[in-house]
Amino acid sequence: MKEVVNNAYKYSELTGKIIGCAMKVHSELGNGFQEVIYQRALAIEMQKQNLMFSRELEMTIYYDGIDIGTRRVDFLVADKVMVEIKALSKLEDAHLAQVLNYLEVYKLETGLLINFGSKSLEFKRVTNEYKLAKQQINGF
C-alpha cells in the first residue's frame, strides 16, 4: 500500500488526511457505486475530520483570454488541495491529464486523483510542476 503521509510532497499532512477519509469510505462502501455516492460519503468523512472544503467548485476556463466554458472540480480542500474522484475499474492517462489541467486552471500546486471503482482504493498525488517552477523563479 502507498504511504498516506509522505513529507516529500507539499501539503502531505493534509493530503494524508484526505486519503485516510477516502480509505474509510472505500472500506465501508467497497467498489461498484456511482461517483456521486462516493463524493457524498467523502464529504461526510471530511466534515468529521474538520477539513474545510468546497464541493463541486465551478471555475471558468479561458482560451486566449476568452471565456470558453466552465468545469467543476469535485473538492477543493483548505483552498490548497484539489480532489478529483472517479469510480472506474481502471484509471487512464486522460484522468491524470484532467487533474493536471484543473491544477493549472485553478492555479494550484497539489491535487489528488482518487478512484473508488477498483477493488482496492487507488490514489495519486499530482503536482503542478509549472506552478512550482514559477514560484521558485519568483522567489516565493
C-alpha positions as CSV (number, residue, x, y, z in Angstrom):
1,M,0.0,0.0,0.0
2,K,1.2,3.5,-0.7
3,E,2.3,5.8,2.1
4,V,-0.5,8.1,3.2
5,V,1.7,10.8,4.6
6,N,4.9,11.5,2.7
7,N,6.8,14.7,3.6
8,A,8.3,14.8,0.1
9,Y,5.0,16.2,-1.1
10,K,3.7,19.7,-0.3
11,Y,0.7,19.6,2.0
12,S,1.5,16.0,2.8
13,E,-0.3,16.0,6.1
14,L,-3.5,17.4,4.5
15,T,-3.4,15.0,1.6
16,G,-2.8,12.2,4.1
17,K,-6.0,13.1,6.0
18,I,-8.0,13.3,2.7
19,I,-6.6,9.9,1.6
20,G,-7.5,8.5,5.1
21,C,-11.1,9.7,4.7
22,A,-11.2,8.1,1.2
23,M,-9.9,4.8,2.6
24,K,-12.6,4.8,5.3
25,V,-15.3,5.4,2.6
26,H,-13.9,2.7,0.4
27,S,-13.6,0.2,3.2
28,E,-17.3,0.9,4.2
29,L,-18.8,1.0,0.7
30,G,-16.4,-1.0,-1.4
31,N,-16.5,-0.5,-5.2
32,G,-19.4,-0.5,-7.6
33,F,-21.3,2.7,-6.8
34,Q,-21.6,5.8,-9.0
35,E,-19.1,8.6,-8.4
36,V,-21.7,10.8,-6.7
37,I,-22.2,8.3,-3.9
38,Y,-18.5,8.3,-3.1
39,Q,-18.5,12.1,-3.4
40,R,-21.3,12.4,-0.8
41,A,-19.7,9.9,1.6
42,L,-16.2,11.6,1.2
43,A,-17.8,14.9,2.1
44,I,-19.2,13.3,5.3
45,E,-15.9,11.9,6.3
46,M,-14.0,15.1,5.6
47,Q,-16.5,17.0,7.8
48,K,-15.9,14.5,10.6
49,Q,-12.2,15.3,10.3
50,N,-12.9,19.0,10.4
51,L,-11.5,19.6,6.9
52,M,-12.7,22.8,5.3
53,F,-13.7,22.2,1.7
54,S,-15.8,23.4,-1.2
55,R,-17.7,20.8,-3.2
56,E,-18.4,21.0,-7.0
57,L,-16.4,24.2,-7.3
58,E,-17.0,25.7,-10.7
59,M,-14.2,27.6,-12.5
60,T,-14.2,29.4,-15.8
61,I,-11.9,28.1,-18.5
62,Y,-10.2,30.7,-20.7
63,Y,-8.6,30.4,-24.1
64,D,-6.6,33.4,-25.2
65,G,-8.3,35.5,-22.6
66,I,-11.8,34.5,-23.8
67,D,-14.3,32.6,-21.6
68,I,-14.9,29.3,-23.3
69,G,-16.9,27.5,-20.6
70,T,-16.7,26.1,-17.1
71,R,-15.6,23.0,-15.3
72,R,-16.3,21.7,-11.8
73,V,-13.7,20.1,-9.6
74,D,-15.1,17.6,-7.1
75,F,-13.5,19.2,-4.0
76,L,-11.1,22.0,-3.1
77,V,-9.8,21.3,0.4
78,A,-8.5,24.1,2.6
79,D,-8.1,26.2,-0.5
80,K,-4.9,24.2,-1.2
81,V,-5.6,20.7,-2.5
82,M,-7.9,19.9,-5.4
83,V,-9.5,16.4,-5.2
84,E,-10.9,14.7,-8.3
85,I,-12.7,11.4,-7.7
86,K,-13.6,8.6,-10.1
87,A,-15.5,5.4,-9.8
88,L,-13.9,3.4,-12.6
89,S,-12.5,-0.1,-12.9
90,K,-9.2,1.4,-14.2
91,L,-7.6,4.9,-14.3
92,E,-6.3,6.1,-17.6
93,D,-3.8,8.7,-18.6
94,A,-6.7,11.0,-19.6
95,H,-7.8,11.2,-16.0
96,L,-4.4,12.2,-14.8
97,A,-4.3,14.9,-17.6
98,Q,-7.7,16.2,-16.4
99,V,-6.2,16.7,-12.9
100,L,-3.2,18.4,-14.3
101,N,-5.4,20.7,-16.3
102,Y,-7.6,21.5,-13.3
103,L,-4.5,22.4,-11.2
104,E,-3.3,24.8,-13.9
105,V,-6.8,26.4,-14.3
106,Y,-7.2,26.7,-10.5
107,K,-3.6,27.9,-10.1
108,L,-2.9,25.2,-7.5
109,E,0.2,23.2,-6.8
110,T,-1.3,20.0,-5.4
111,G,-4.1,17.6,-6.4
112,L,-5.3,14.2,-5.6
113,L,-6.9,11.7,-8.1
114,I,-8.8,9.1,-6.1
115,N,-10.5,6.1,-7.7
116,F,-13.1,4.2,-5.7
117,G,-14.1,1.9,-8.6
118,S,-11.4,-0.7,-8.3
119,K,-11.2,-3.5,-5.7
120,S,-8.6,-1.5,-3.8
121,L,-8.7,2.3,-3.4
122,E,-6.4,4.0,-5.9
123,F,-4.9,7.4,-5.3
124,K,-2.3,9.6,-7.0
125,R,-0.8,12.8,-5.7
126,V,-0.4,15.2,-8.6
127,T,1.9,18.2,-8.6
128,N,1.6,21.2,-10.9
129,E,5.3,21.4,-11.7
130,Y,4.9,24.5,-13.8
131,K,3.4,26.4,-10.8
132,L,6.2,25.2,-8.5
133,A,8.9,26.2,-11.0
134,K,7.4,29.6,-11.5
135,Q,7.3,30.1,-7.7
136,Q,10.9,29.1,-7.3
137,I,11.9,31.6,-10.1
138,N,9.9,34.4,-8.5
139,G,11.2,33.5,-5.0
140,F,8.0,32.6,-3.2
